[in-house]
Amino acid sequence: MKLYGTAYSPYVRKILVALAEKQTSFEHIPLFFHDPDPAFQAASPLGKIPALDDDGYLLADSSAILFYLEATYPNPTLIPADPKARGRAVWFDKYGDTEMFPVIITPFAERIVKPKLLGKSGDEAAATKALNEGLPKIYDYLESQIAGPYLVGDAFSIADISVVTGFHNLHLAGEKVDAGRWPKLAQYVAATLDRPSFATALAARTNP
């Protein structure tokens, strides 16, 4: 099994965490999006990361890959079987991907990706706007949803993976959740990032 995509990406990190949880062996090829590598392009028609090649079975998109891995390697379970819990887990997966990502990635993009990886000037005003206007709304919602160590039920799931993965990028940009204002969220994020599977994912190579 080959996983394409730099570990800088929260989407790639989702799969790295899932593979670590399931203790599944694979080869990590840390390419950036739109890399011209023919094998990667075959696995990801849109040039996006992550992409997977499992013995010739090609698949792109983090959620699609995660559902495939869950069906192929069902233990431990990362997608709840209970209908209501499953629906809620899928909701948080979508929330992390579509609502959180564009906001939480902005400080990282402007402070790390542009100046340090692309050699371009970052837009600190955009980073500040995300931190002061966008993220507080997200934090308020998540603070209201946390009632224990996991977002859904009594087990670690795709909900936790998808919601927390972007916080590592936020930390790389020099920002953390204000524990005084959002105490449950701050504790939840710290505990989840300390999980062994996240530690393994965070140690993955970012560049070829």
Buried (B, 14 or more C-beta within 10 A) or exposed (E): BBBBBBBBBBBBBBBBBBBBBBEEEBEBBBBBBEBEEEBBBEBBEEBBBBBBBBEEEBBBBBBEBBBBBBEEBEEEBBBBEEEEBBEBBBBBBEBBBEBBBEBBBBBBBBBBBBEEBEEEEBBEEEBEBBBEEBBBEBBEEBBEBBEEBBBBBEBBBBBBBBBBBBBBBBBBBEBEBEEEEBEBBBBBBBBBBEBEBBEBBBEBEEEE
